[in-house]
Amino acid sequence: MEIERKFLVDKKAWEELAKPEGIRIIQGYLSTNPSKTIRVRVISDKAFMTIKGETKGISREEVEFEIPINKANELIEKFCNNVIEKTRFLIDFKGKTWEVDKFEGNNAGLLLAEIELNSENEDFEIPSWILTEVTSDYRYYNSYLSEHPYKKWSKE
């Protein structure tokens, strides 16, 4: 079960923040159906397939497993029309790890933070560089961004 909350990040505060080296991620979607999203992801020299169920509240079923990187690249190239490119930064804050994604390509300019929780009611502290919560806004789901890039939002 995946339980996460998603937030927009203050770009100016983010630029001033000391952060570790980022991790390059490329991912494509075999299915963006909200009831069953299927993703192929390449992270450095590893690759994963992830199947996510429908979101209920801030939770959803998730199954993820490693696949050969050459197969992941083949799947992305042959079956994924739109690809998400981003750099992920892992930021530890008050006992929790925040995943901050700096999007590139057609989603350049978007900066999102996610925090995974152990329960929907878990308390946590919010860093000063966090702006607005967008957990329930489907536009910020990576699967949506793959089909409706951030750069085109003002034109839609």
N, C-alpha and C positions, 0 to 999 in steps of 0.2 A: 504494500500500500504506500503510495506516495502522498505525503501531506506537505504542501508548500504554499508559501505566500510570495507574491511578486510585487515589486515596487519600482517606480521611476527613480533615477539617480540624478542628483544635482550635479550637472556637468562641471561647473566651476569648482565646487568643493572636491569633486572626484579628481580633477587635474592636480589639485594641491595635496592630495592624500599620498602618503608613502605607501607603495604597494609592491607586491612580489611580481616576478616575471609572469606574463600571461601565458595561457595555454591555447594554442590554435585549434579551433573546432570547425569542421565542415560537416554539414548534415543535410540529408535529403529525405523526402517523405514518399513512401510507397502508397500511403493512404492518409488523407487528412480528415476523414470522416470523424466527427466528434465522439461517436460511440466506440470507435476503434482506430486510433492513430498508430501508424506503423512507420518508424523512423530508422534510418541507417546513419550512423555517426562515425566519423573518423577523428580521433584525438591523438595527435602526434603519430606514433607508430602502432596504435591499436585501433580496433574497430568494433562496433557494437550494433546489434539490432535491438530495438526497443518497441514494445507493443504496450500502448496505454489505453485503458478503458475510458468510459465517459466520466467526466468530472461531476462529483456530487459534493457541493459545498466547496471545500478546499482539498478534497481527497479524491484519489482515483487509483484503480488497480494498475499495476505496472509490472511487466516482465521484461528483463533485459539480459542479454547474453552476448558473449564475445564471439565474433566471426572473423575469418581470415581477412586481412586488410585488402588483399587483391580482389576478393569477392565484394567487399563493401564498395570499393572504388568502381567496380563493374556495375553494381546495382545503382549507384548514384548516377553514373554516366548514362546507363541505358534506360533507367526507369523513373528517375526523379527529374521532373521538368524544371523545378525551381529549387535552388540550393541556398541554404543559410550559411553564411560565413561569419565567424565571430572569434573574438579573443576573450577567454574567460580568466578572471582573476579570483582567487580564493582569499577572502579576507576574514580573519578571525576577529570577532568582536564579542566581548562579554560571554565567552563560553560557547558561542555558536559560530559556524562557518557560513559566511555569506558568499554566494556565487554571483559575481558581477560580470555581465556580458556586455562587451563593447562590440556592437554589430558593425559589419563591413559590407561592401558591395551595395546591393539595392536597399539594404536596411541601415546604411551608414547614418550616423547621427543619433541612433537609438542606444540608450544606455539603461539596462535593466538589472535589478538585483533580485535574487531569489534566496529564500531561506527555507530549508527543509525542517519540518517539525516532527516530534514524536506523537503529538496528538493535536487535534484541531483547536483545543483550548489552551495549549501551552503558552506560557508567558515568555516574552523575550524583550530585550532592549533594542531600540531602533537607533542606528548610528546617525550622526548629524548630517551626513551626506545623502540621506534618504529623503525623497520628496513624497509623492503621492502613492498610495497603494492602488494597484491595478489588477489584483488577483482575479477578480470576477469579470474583467474586461477582456473578452475573447480576442480582441485585436492584438493583444500582446502575447498570445500563444505563438510559439515558433511555427506551428503548422499553419496558422493564419498568415503570419508574416511571409512564409514561403510562397504564398499565392497572392498576397496583397502587400507588397513591400512598403516599408515605412516611407520611403522617398516619394511614393505616389499618393499618400494619404490626402494631401491637400487638394489633389486633382480628382479624387473620387467623390 
